């Protein structure tokens, strides 16, 4: 497999659902959001997922492309990518996807499986058939900053309100470039992942 593979269970082993099967939706969403396995498990349960059964995440994610996701008080923007079959061309697969999308956090729908790719790295307990599994859809998941709006056609930047302790700074807004937004998102996701590992470590000691 040409793409990098980080064989991880997204914190499942340290949760009370360590022996659960058919939980790829939970693991993929935990990796994509930076939230703990426990939080995502509870979130998907509130959306109708049953213990030990598959879950049709596609409907939820397609809706989130328009409305966004709100999980455990945090907001996420979702952007969908679709890869239909094209005559005479090879299908998109995990390996090609990692090469084509080296930056960003994604949930991928493959045949009978969901997985995640973060900055060109496959993150899953499953190697998705050595990177050859077809990818039919992918949803890019990014942390949405307070006050963030859609890109403006004129400037190509995001208008963002400055916040301190959750309060607007005198309602003064400024423009951040897309690169700055992505940098802040990456920092936020790193912070959330650190909290996740810290939380799981405390639970293990208890």
C-alpha positions as CSV (number, residue, x, y, z in Angstrom):
1,X,0.0,0.0,0.0
2,X,1.5,3.3,-1.1
3,X,-0.4,5.5,1.3
4,X,0.4,5.8,5.0
5,X,-1.7,3.7,7.4
6,X,-2.1,4.5,11.0
7,X,-3.6,1.4,12.5
8,X,-5.7,2.9,15.3
9,X,-9.1,2.0,17.0
10,X,-9.9,5.7,17.9
11,X,-10.0,4.9,21.6
12,X,-12.3,2.0,21.4
13,X,-10.1,-0.4,23.4
14,X,-10.3,1.9,26.4
15,X,-14.1,2.3,26.2
16,X,-16.8,0.1,27.7
17,X,-17.6,-1.0,24.1
18,X,-14.2,-2.6,23.5
19,X,-15.7,-5.8,22.2
20,X,-18.4,-4.3,20.0
21,X,-18.5,-5.3,16.3
22,X,-19.7,-3.3,13.2
23,X,-18.7,0.1,14.7
24,X,-16.7,1.5,11.8
25,X,-19.0,4.6,11.7
26,X,-18.1,5.4,15.3
27,X,-14.4,5.0,14.7
28,X,-14.4,7.0,11.5
29,X,-16.4,9.9,13.0
30,X,-14.1,9.9,16.1
31,X,-11.1,10.3,13.9
32,X,-12.7,13.0,11.7
33,X,-13.9,15.2,14.6
34,X,-11.1,14.6,17.1
35,X,-13.7,13.7,19.7
36,X,-13.6,10.6,21.9
37,X,-15.0,7.2,20.9
38,X,-17.4,7.5,23.9
39,X,-18.8,10.9,22.7
40,X,-19.3,9.8,19.1
41,X,-20.8,6.5,20.3
42,X,-23.4,8.4,22.3
43,X,-24.0,10.9,19.5
44,X,-24.7,8.3,16.9
45,X,-26.9,6.4,19.3
46,X,-29.0,9.6,19.7
47,X,-29.3,9.6,15.9
48,X,-30.7,6.0,15.8
49,X,-27.6,3.8,15.7
50,X,-28.1,0.5,17.6
51,X,-25.3,-1.4,19.5
52,X,-23.4,-3.8,17.3
53,X,-25.2,-2.9,14.1
54,X,-24.3,-0.9,11.0
55,X,-25.5,2.6,10.6
56,X,-26.5,4.6,7.5
57,X,-24.1,7.5,8.1
58,X,-24.5,8.7,4.5
59,X,-27.9,10.3,5.1
60,X,-26.6,12.2,8.2
61,X,-23.5,13.4,6.4
62,X,-25.3,14.5,3.2
63,X,-27.6,16.6,5.3
64,X,-24.6,18.0,7.2
65,X,-23.2,19.3,4.0
66,X,-26.1,21.9,4.1
67,X,-26.7,22.2,7.9
68,X,-23.3,21.3,9.4
69,X,-22.8,19.1,12.4
70,X,-23.1,19.9,16.1
71,X,-21.6,17.3,18.4
72,X,-21.0,17.8,22.1
73,X,-21.4,21.6,21.8
74,X,-18.9,21.9,18.9
75,X,-19.8,22.8,15.4
76,X,-18.3,21.2,12.2
77,X,-18.6,22.1,8.6
78,X,-19.0,19.2,6.1
79,X,-18.2,19.2,2.4
80,X,-19.2,16.2,0.2
81,X,-17.1,14.7,-2.6
82,X,-18.6,12.1,-4.9
83,X,-16.8,9.6,-7.2
84,X,-19.1,8.0,-9.7
85,X,-17.8,5.4,-12.1
86,X,-16.4,6.8,-15.4
87,X,-16.1,4.6,-18.5
88,X,-12.5,3.9,-19.3
89,X,-11.1,5.3,-16.0
90,X,-10.1,3.5,-12.8
91,X,-12.4,3.9,-9.8
92,X,-11.3,6.1,-7.0
93,X,-9.8,4.0,-4.2
94,X,-8.3,4.6,-0.8
95,X,-4.8,4.8,-2.1
96,X,-5.6,7.2,-4.9
97,X,-7.7,9.3,-2.5
98,X,-4.8,9.7,-0.1
99,X,-2.7,10.9,-2.9
100,X,-5.3,13.3,-4.3
101,X,-6.2,14.8,-0.9
102,X,-3.0,15.1,1.1
103,X,-4.5,17.8,3.3
104,X,-7.8,17.7,5.2
105,X,-9.9,15.4,7.4
106,X,-12.3,13.0,5.7
107,X,-14.8,10.3,6.3
108,X,-14.8,7.8,3.3
109,X,-17.6,5.5,2.3
110,X,-16.3,2.3,0.7
111,X,-18.1,-0.9,-0.1
112,X,-19.7,-2.0,3.2
113,X,-17.3,0.0,5.3
114,X,-16.6,3.6,6.5
115,X,-13.1,4.8,7.3
116,X,-11.2,8.0,7.8
117,X,-8.3,9.8,6.2
118,X,-6.4,12.6,7.9
119,X,-3.9,14.6,5.9
120,X,-3.3,11.8,3.4
121,X,-3.0,9.1,6.1
122,X,-5.5,6.2,6.5
123,X,-6.7,5.9,10.1
124,X,-8.4,2.6,10.8
125,X,-8.0,-0.8,12.3
126,X,-8.7,-2.0,8.7
127,X,-6.3,-1.4,5.9
128,X,-9.2,-1.2,3.5
129,X,-7.9,-4.0,1.4
130,X,-4.4,-2.7,1.2
131,X,-5.6,0.6,-0.1
132,X,-7.5,-0.9,-3.1
133,X,-11.0,-0.6,-1.7
134,X,-13.2,1.7,-3.9
135,X,-14.3,5.0,-2.5
136,X,-17.8,6.1,-3.5
137,X,-18.2,9.2,-1.4
138,X,-16.1,11.3,1.0
139,X,-17.1,14.0,3.4
140,X,-14.5,16.6,4.5
141,X,-15.1,17.5,8.2
142,X,-13.6,20.7,9.6
143,X,-14.0,22.5,12.9
144,X,-16.2,25.5,12.5
145,X,-15.0,28.6,14.3
146,X,-17.4,30.8,16.3
147,X,-19.0,33.3,13.9
148,X,-17.6,31.6,10.8
149,X,-19.7,32.2,7.6
150,X,-19.5,30.8,4.1
151,X,-16.7,32.2,1.9
152,X,-17.5,35.5,0.3
153,X,-17.4,35.6,-3.5
154,X,-15.6,38.9,-3.6
155,X,-12.7,38.3,-1.3
156,X,-12.5,34.5,-1.1
157,X,-12.0,34.8,2.7
158,X,-14.1,33.9,5.7
159,X,-15.6,36.7,7.8
160,X,-15.0,35.8,11.4
161,X,-15.9,37.6,14.6
162,X,-13.2,37.8,17.2
163,X,-14.1,36.0,20.4
164,X,-12.8,36.1,24.0
165,X,-14.5,33.7,26.5
166,X,-17.3,33.3,24.0
167,X,-18.2,37.0,23.8
168,X,-17.8,39.1,20.5
169,X,-15.0,41.6,20.7
170,X,-17.1,44.7,20.4
171,X,-18.7,43.0,17.3
172,X,-15.5,43.9,15.3
173,X,-15.0,41.4,12.5
174,X,-11.9,40.8,10.4
175,X,-11.0,38.6,7.4
176,X,-9.0,35.5,7.8
177,X,-7.5,33.8,4.7
178,X,-8.4,30.2,4.0
179,X,-4.9,29.2,5.0
180,X,-5.3,30.8,8.4
181,X,-8.6,29.2,8.9
182,X,-7.1,25.8,8.0
183,X,-4.2,26.4,10.4
184,X,-6.6,27.2,13.2
185,X,-8.7,24.2,12.5
186,X,-5.7,21.9,12.6
187,X,-4.6,23.4,15.9
188,X,-8.2,22.9,17.3
189,X,-8.3,19.3,16.1
190,X,-4.8,18.6,17.6
191,X,-6.1,20.1,20.9
192,X,-9.2,18.0,20.8
193,X,-7.2,14.8,20.1
194,X,-4.9,15.6,23.1
195,X,-7.9,16.0,25.4
196,X,-9.3,12.7,24.0
197,X,-6.1,10.8,24.9
198,X,-5.9,12.5,28.3
199,X,-9.5,11.6,29.0
200,X,-9.0,8.0,28.0
201,X,-5.9,7.7,30.1
202,X,-7.7,8.9,33.2
203,X,-10.5,6.4,32.6
204,X,-8.0,3.6,32.2
205,X,-6.4,4.5,35.6
206,X,-9.8,4.5,37.2
